[in-house]
Amino acid sequence: MARDVPARHGSRVATPPFDWQDQRTWQAAVDGVRAVYISFQPDLAVPGAPETVGAFARVAVQGGAHRLVLLSGRGEEEALRAERIVQASGGEVTVLRCSWFTQNFTEGSFLPEVLSGEVALPVGSVREPFLDADDIADAAVTALLEDGHAGHVYELTGPRLMTFQEAVAEIAMASGRSISFRTVPLPEYAAMLSEVGVPAGEVALLTYLFGEVLDGRNESMTDGVRQVLGRPAGDLSDHVRRAVAAGALLA
């Protein structure tokens, strides 16, 4: 969704720079900005994240940013706490509460395993409505630039419920690759990540998400994407086919 609107990126390499871990960078980063999209890295589930995004939201509002859009996680207690803190910042807040991203398989944490031909994860028969992150981007732009979304919490999901095994099978079919799926115990998964050099913080985050959030609490779909964008949510297989056409999943 292209809009002819000036934008400023929040990044350590941007000008001015922005660093979540250095509050001295926050004020300059939001100076003159009227609307802010808040996406905390690596996740709102990490210790201290709600307090950090809350403090940033207050700086942004005090600096003149009247509209805030927060990327949140579905079924995460710490994410829900972050939502409440940001909502109390004094700004016009919209929350995008999202399910697992389809892009985790094509450009994120699970891509190395997809390319290896075997995806091994600590999850069984629980189903997830995998969400195309492009829908999140479109929803964020809409909430930032258009009136009528302040005060809303939109739960964004994909259009189908699938187990991780079913998702991997669809990725294999859509990409033309041979990819199998294997369920592994959570401690074995954590050990596998550590052995290949995944940072301890990311290991802790992934084990939390698999151990706590994937217990069936999110095994439902919503019409959040349609509420914001007036169209259906994007499907996992359609995203994979576009990713392959763009040169992804070829390694």
N, C-alpha and C positions, 0 to 999 in steps of 0.2 A: 504494500500500500504506500505509494509515493506521494508525498505532500510537499509543496514548495514552502517549507517552513524552516527557518534557521534553527539548528540544533547544536548542542554542545555535548561532547562525549565525556563521561566521567571515567578517567583512566589515569594511571600513574605516568603514562607517557604523553598524555594530552597537554594542551596549553590553555588554561592553567592546569596543573596536575591535580588529580584527585586520588586519595588513598584512604580506604576504609579504616586503616590502622593508624592514621595520622590526622587527628581532628584539625590540625593547623591548616590543612589543605581544603577544608570543607567550604569555608566562607567565600573564598575567591572562586571556587568552582561553581557556586550557585549565584554569584553576583549578577544581577540583571536578568535572571532566569524566572519565567512566570509559571512554568509547569515542570515537574520533575518525575521521572520514572525511577523507582527505587528497586534495584535488583541486587540483593546482598550476596556476596561471594565468600564462601562456597555455598552456604545454605542457611536459612533462618533457624535450622535445627542445632547449629553449633552453639556451644556455651557463650553467653554474652551477646549473641546476635540481636535479640530483641532490644536490649538497652542501647546497642550501637545504632541501629536504624532509627530508634526513637529519638536519640540525641541528634542524629543528622536531620530528621524531619523537622525538629524544632529550629535548627539553624536555617534550614531552607525556608520555612514559613516566616521566620523573623527577618530573613533577607528579601522577602517579597514574593516568594513562590507560593501562590495561592492554591495551586492544584497539585496534588500528589497522587501517583498511581503506584501501588505496592504489589510486587510479585510475591505471592505467598504459596505455601504448600498445603495440599489437601490432606487433612487428617493428622497434621503435625501439631502437637501441643505448643511447642515453642513458637511455631509460625503463628498460631492463633494469638499467643501473647504479644507477638510483635505487631500483629494487626491492631490490637487494642491500644497499644502504646502510640502507634502512628496516628490512629484515629483521634487520639487525645492531643495531637500536636497543634490544633487550631486551624489546619488547612482543610481544603475540600478534598477528601480522601476517597479514592476508589481502590478496592482490593480485587486482584485477580488471583483467585485461589485455584491452583492448577494441579492436575494429575501428572503422572510420569510422562516425560517427554519422549516422543518417537525418536527424536534426534539423538537420544542416548545410544541408540544402536548404530546410527550412521555417521556420527561425528563426536560422540561423547564417550562416557566411561566404558561402554560395552563394545565399542568399535574394534579394539584389538582382538577380542574373542570372536567377533563376527568374521573378521578377516582370517583368523586362524582355522575356521571351519567348525569350531565347537564353542558354544556359549554355556558356561557352567556357572550357575547362580543358586543362592540358597533360598529358593522359592519353589513351591509346588503347584497346587491346583487353584490358588487364589487368582481371581481375574482382575484385570486392570483396564480402564478405558484410556488407552494410550493417546496422548494429545500431541498434535503437530505444533511445534513451537512457533511456526509461522502464524498460526492463529493467535498465539499470545501476543506476538509483535503487532498484528493488526488491531487486536483489542486494546493494547496499550496506547497505540497512536490515536485510536478513536476516543478513548477516555481522556487522554491528555488534551486533545484539540477540540472536542465537541462538548457542548453543554448536555446536561441531563444524566450524568453518570456519577456525580458526587454523592457520597453516602451509600453507594451500592457495593455489595460484595458479590462478585460473579464467580461461581464455580465453573471452571472450564474443564471439559473432558472431551475425549474423542467420541466418535459415533458408535463404537462397538466395545463390548467387554471381551477380553481375550486373556488366557493364561500367557505367561512368558513363553512357554513352549509353543503355543499356537502363534504368538507373535514372531518368534524366530522362524517357524515354518513358513509364515507368509513372507518374511523378509527373504528367505531362501528362494521361494517361488518368484517373487517380484524381481529379484536381482539375478536370478539364474545361477546362484552359487550353491554349493553343497554345504549346508550348515546344520549341525545337530545341536540338541539341547540336552543338558544333564543337570539334575538337581544335586546339590552338594550341601553338606551340613554347614551351618554358619561359621563355626571355628575353622573348618577347612578352607572356606572361602576367604576369610580374613588372612589366613596363613598364605594362601596363594597370592593375594594382593601384595602382601609384605615381601614375599620372595622375589617378585618382579619389580620391586622398587617403588611401589605406590606409597606416597607420603603417609605417615601415621594418621594425620588429621583426616585425610580422605578415606582411609580404611575405616576409621571410627565412624565417619558420617555414613558410609555405605552400609556398614553392619548395623547401625542404628535404623536406617531406613528399611532394610530388609527384615530386621528383627522385630521392629515395632509397628511400622506403618502398614506393612503387607500382611495384615491379619484378617482381611475381609472388610475392614471398616470403609474402604473406598470402592467396594464392589458394586458400584451403581453409576449410571450416567446422568448427565444434566443437559439442559438446553442453553447453558451459559454462553456458548459461542454464538448461537443464534440471537440471544437476547442483546448482545453487544453489536454484532455485525450484520444481523438479518440474513444469515445464510448458514447452511449446515457446517459442522466441524469437519476438518480434513481427515481423510482416512489414512491409516498406517501404510497400506499397500500403495496408495497413490503417492505418498511422500517418498517411499523407497524407489519407485520408478522414476520420479523426478530427480532424486539424488543420483541414481545410476546414470541417467541421461546427462547430468552435470559433471560426471566423472568420478563420483564417489564409489566406494566399495570395489575398486579395481585393483587394489594392491594384492 
